[in-house]
Amino acid sequence: MPKSKVRKKDVYTVPQDKRTPVKAEAVGLGPSHPVYVSVMLGIMLIGLLWLIVNYIAGDRIPLMQELGSWNFAIGFALMITGLLMTMRWR
């Protein structure tokens, strides 16, 4: 069987950028305020407690009886809001 020809490749050189890198100023990118963290955790816990109360005593609370299945939407919406707030937490 004939042997294949070996190709010689040039040594790879990293292309040099023609522009100089500029650092963007970080405006307002400091750590989050402690109240933000408290509100974030509070909203997640309120959503969790809403679902737990709905499962345990939802049939005895008039407001939760009126809401029916919307209790799940309220509880999960609160928890997701808290989760979305974690993306802005520094």
HUDA-V141016 format. One record per backbone hydrogen bond with DSSP energy under -0.5 kcal/mol. CO is the residue of the C=O (numbers start at 0). NH is the residue of the N-H. E is the energy in kcal/mol with one decimal. If there is no record, write none. Layout:
# HUDA-V141016
co=CO nh=NH e=E
co=CO nh=NH e=E
This chain:
# HUDA-V141016
co=4 nh=6 e=-0.5
co=6 nh=8 e=-0.6
co=24 nh=26 e=-1.2
co=25 nh=27 e=-0.7
co=32 nh=35 e=-0.9
co=32 nh=36 e=-1.3
co=33 nh=37 e=-2.0
co=34 nh=38 e=-2.7
co=35 nh=39 e=-2.5
co=36 nh=40 e=-2.6
co=37 nh=41 e=-2.5
co=38 nh=42 e=-2.7
co=39 nh=43 e=-1.8
co=40 nh=44 e=-2.4
co=41 nh=45 e=-2.6
co=42 nh=46 e=-2.1
co=43 nh=47 e=-2.0
co=44 nh=48 e=-3.0
co=45 nh=49 e=-2.4
co=46 nh=50 e=-1.8
co=47 nh=51 e=-2.3
co=48 nh=52 e=-2.9
co=49 nh=53 e=-1.9
co=50 nh=54 e=-2.1
co=51 nh=55 e=-2.5
co=52 nh=56 e=-2.7
co=53 nh=57 e=-1.1
co=56 nh=59 e=-1.2
co=56 nh=60 e=-0.7
co=59 nh=61 e=-0.6
co=60 nh=64 e=-2.0
co=61 nh=65 e=-2.1
co=62 nh=66 e=-1.8
co=63 nh=67 e=-1.7
co=66 nh=69 e=-2.0
co=67 nh=70 e=-1.4
co=68 nh=71 e=-1.2
co=68 nh=72 e=-0.9
co=69 nh=73 e=-2.5
co=70 nh=74 e=-2.5
co=71 nh=75 e=-2.7
co=72 nh=76 e=-2.3
co=73 nh=77 e=-2.1
co=74 nh=78 e=-2.0
co=75 nh=79 e=-2.7
co=76 nh=80 e=-2.2
co=77 nh=81 e=-2.1
co=78 nh=82 e=-2.1
co=79 nh=83 e=-2.8
co=80 nh=84 e=-1.8
co=81 nh=85 e=-1.0
co=82 nh=85 e=-0.6
co=83 nh=86 e=-1.0
co=84 nh=87 e=-1.2
co=85 nh=88 e=-0.7
